[in-house]
Amino acid sequence: MKEVIKIIAITSVLVLASCSNRTTSQLDEPQGQVSVDMFYSRLHPYGIWFNYPPYGRVWMPDVAYGFTPYATSGHWVYTSWGWTWNSYYSWGWAPFHYGRWLYDSIYGWVWIPDTVWGPAWVVWSTGGGYCGWAPLGPSVSVSMVLSGRSRIPREQWVFVKEDDLYKRRINRYTVERSRNGELLNDALLIRETRGPRQSTYLPGPKNSAAERSITESLKYSEARKSERSKEARSMYKSPQSSKAFRREMPSVNSNLRERNQPKPRLVRPENQWSNSRPIQVNPGMRRTQERDSGRLPEAGAKGEVKAQKKSVAHATLFLE
């Protein structure tokens, strides 16, 4: 029984540990060596490929009206790479970490493939208690945006309050696009960059209220995981747990059993030692059995009864 409890406790600890890392494991990490041909085959079931000069073949996803890259069906997660987009689409591992997005007035958002990975190909801004981002277009580098040589249309920006940046379903917390002009006037571009020259990206806001909230959430999660691990280990290690369990078990009142019915006894006369098994009888039945077997006379023969009582007095008690 102890081994079973131990196995259950260890399994519970492993499940809790796996649950605490679930968000990180779902992130779309670098895929290693990728090719444009791989994108053609793996994204084909989820959209349409067509020729779009001067960029060649582009991909248009099969999504509902109002789709916006890095805003619809996903949320931001702060990782070692910076703010990383975690998409809820099954195909999100590719278009939000490779290539660039372009908005067309007829087709809407289309994706131009590329083989360089990034946590999110966006440009960031912050100011006035708000945080904003916008997709980087094709042939637009981070240095071009930061130097002012390339500008992103204001309607392509997405803004949220700094405290809402980490929330799931981020599209529920976005500010109305009609306020983008006002917010951009108070915003400053975040200029911290990471990565080598050919794959430079912007990690996003640092030391913001949202990042502090994420840190506090992670600390709380780690503390709860530690507490649950201790509770699971105490199930089979703590002697107090065993004593408490025994105290909760109902006790049997042996005195009640003794009052209600007599205990059976094992009897055998001294002159009948053998290897045979003792016979278990009740006191009330003993005289009837002995009388039936001829060892006791009828009630009328007083002298014989007296003699038999003496022999019975020397009977030996046995326990099974």
N, C-alpha and C positions, 0 to 999 in steps of 0.2 A: 504493500500500500504506500509506503514511504517513497519507493522508487517511482510510482505513478504520479504522486503529488510533485515530486522533483521534476519529472519530465514536463508536466503541465505548467509549472512555474517558469521553467526555462523557455518553453515555447511562448508564453505570454510576454516575457521580456523581449524576445526576438521580434514578435509582432509589433510591440510598442516602438521598438527601435526603427523598424521598417516604416511604420506609419509616420514617425517624426521626420523622415527624409523623403517623404513621398513627393513633395513639391519640387525638390531639387532634382530627383530622378526623372521627373517628367519634362524637364527643360530640354530644348532642342540644342544639343551640344554639337561641336564640329563633327562632320561626317567623315573626315579624312580625305582621301582622294575622290573627287567628284568630277563629273564631266557634263557638258551641256546635253549630250545625248541621253544621259541618265535622267535629267529633268524632263526631256520630251516624253519618255516612256512612263515615268512615275506620276507625272502631273496630268497626263492625258485623260484619265477617268474623271477628273475634277474640274475640267474647264476646256477651253478651245485654244488651239494654237493657230495663229494666222500671221501672214506677212505684214509688217508695219515699217515702211521706209522712214528713216534711214537705218533703223535698228535691226532689221531682219525679222526673224520669227519671234513673236511675243506671245504671252499667255494671258488669257482673260478668264478669271475664276468664275465658276457657276455659283454665284452668291446672290443674296437678296438685295433689293434696292437700298441704297444708303450705305453700302459697304465702304469702309475707310481703312486703309492699311494702318496697323499699329494702334487701332482704336476699337475695331469690331471683333467681338468674340475672342477675348484674351485679356491678359493683365501683365503689368510690369513686375519683375522680380529682381531684387538687388543681389548680385553675385560677385565673384572675384573679377569678372570682366566689366562690371558696372551694371547699369540698368539693362536687363535682358528681357526681350519680349517673349512671353510664354503664350503661344497660340492654342486655342481650343480646336482648331481645324486639324483634321488628320493629315492634311498636306502642308501644315504650317511650318514644318521643319525646313522647307526650302525657300519659299518666296520672302520670308521675313528675316532670313539670315544670309541669303545669297542674292546677288543681283539688285536691281533698283526698280522702284515703282514710278509710273508716269500716268498723269491724268489726261484723258482725252475727252473732249466735249461730247463725242458721239458714243464711244465705247465705255467710257468711265475709266476706272483704274485698270491698267494692264501692267504686266510684269516683264521686265527685260532680264534674261538670265545672265548670271556670271558665276565664277567658281571660287570667289574669295568670301570666306565666312566672317561674320560679325555678329555681336549680340543683338544689334538692331541698326540698320542703316538709316539713321535719322539725325537731325540737327536739333539741339536743345537750347532753350532759353528759360530764364527765371527772373522774377521781379514782382513786387507788389503783392507777395503772398501767393503767387500763381506760378505754375510750371507748365511749359509748353514744348511741343516737339512737332516736327514735320518730316515726311519722307524725303530722303535725298534723291534727286532725279538722276537719270542716266547721264553719264559723262560729266557729272558734277562731283568734284572732290571736296573733302572737308576743308582743305586750305582755301579753295575758291569761295566757299560760303563765309568762312571766318574773315577773309580779306575783303569781302564786299564785292568781289567780281561776279558773283552769282547770287541772285535773290530768289527766295521761295515765295510764291504767291500767298497772300495773307489768308485766303480761304482754305488753304491746305494745312494750316496750323491747327493743332488740337491743344486746348488748355484745360487744366484742372487745378484745384487748390492743392498746395503743397502737401497738405495732410491727406489728400485723397490719391496720391500717386501710387501707393502700394495696393490699393483696393482691387478686388476682383471685379470683373465686368466693368472695366474702367469707363466704357461708353455711357454708363448710367450717371457718371459724375462729371462729364465734360461740360464746359461752358458753351453757351450759345455762340455760334460762329459770327453772329452780328457784332459781338464784342471783341473780335480778334484785333481790329484796328486799335482800339483803346488799350488792350493788354500789350500789344506789340510796342506801343509807345513807351510803356514803362518797363519793358523787358530788355535784358541784356543776354547776348549769346554766351553760352558756356564754352570756354576755349580750351579746356583741358582735353588733351588727345592721348590715345594709347595705340599701341601696335606699330609695326614697321611702316615704312614710307608707302609701300604699295597697298597696304591694308589698314591705313589709319582710320580710326573711328572715334566717336565721342561717347564717353562712358555715362554722361548725364550729370545731374546735380549731385553735389557732395555736401555732407554735413547739413542736409536739409531736415525739416521736421519729419518728412516722410521717412528718410533714412534712419533717424533716431527711433521712430515708431517701429520700424522693421527690426532694429537691434533689440529693442525692449521685448518685442514679440518672440524673437529667437531665444532670448534669455529666459523668458517665462516658459517657453516650450521645453528648453533643456532642463529647467528646474522640475517641471512636471514629469518629464521622462525619468529623471533621477529618483524622484519620490516613488513613482510606480515600480521602478526596478527594485528599490529597497523593499517595497511591500511584497513584491513577488518572491524575492529571496527569503523574506521572513516566513513565508508559508512552510518552508521545509528546514529552515535553519534555527529559528527562534524557539527556545524551550517554552517561553511564555505562551506562544501560540498553541502549543500542544496542550499545556495545562488548561488554557482557556477553553479549548475544544472539549477536553474531558469534563470540565465543570458544566458545560452546557448539555452534556448527555444525560438523559433521565436515568435515575437509579432505581433498582429493583428492591422492594421492601420484602426481605426474606422472612421477617417476623410474621407478616400477614399470611404468607404461604404456610408457615408452621402452625398457625392457629387454625387455619381452615381445614387442613387435612394432615393426617399422620405421615411421618416419613417412613418409607419402606425400609425393611431391614433384611439382612442376609443371615440366615441361621443354618447351623449344621451341628449336630451332636458331636462331642469330643471323640467318640469311638468310631466315627465314620470318615476318617481322613482319606482322601483320594484325589485324583487329578481332575475329577469331574467339576463342572462349573456350579457354583452355589446357586440355590434357587432363591429368587427374590419374592418375598411374600409380605403382605400387610399384617400387622399384629392382630387385627380383627378376624382374619381368615385362617390364622395358624392352627387354632384349636380344631376347627372344622376339618382341615386337611389331615391333621394327625389322627383324629378320631376315625375318619374314613379309611385311612391306611392301616388301622388296627393297632397303632401305637398307644392310643388312649382308649380306655373303656367308656362305656356309657355312663351317664351322669349318676346312675343309681349306685355304682360300686365305689364307695367313698375311699376305702383303703387303697384300692388300685389307683384311683385318681391322685391320691397323695404321693404315691411312689413315683408316678410319672412326672409330677411337678418337680420332684427333686432332680430327675434326670434332665428335664428341660432347663432347670436353673443352671446346669453346667454347660449349656450350649455356648458355642463360640460364635462371635459376630465377625463377618467378613465384609470387606469393601471391594467393590469391583475395581 
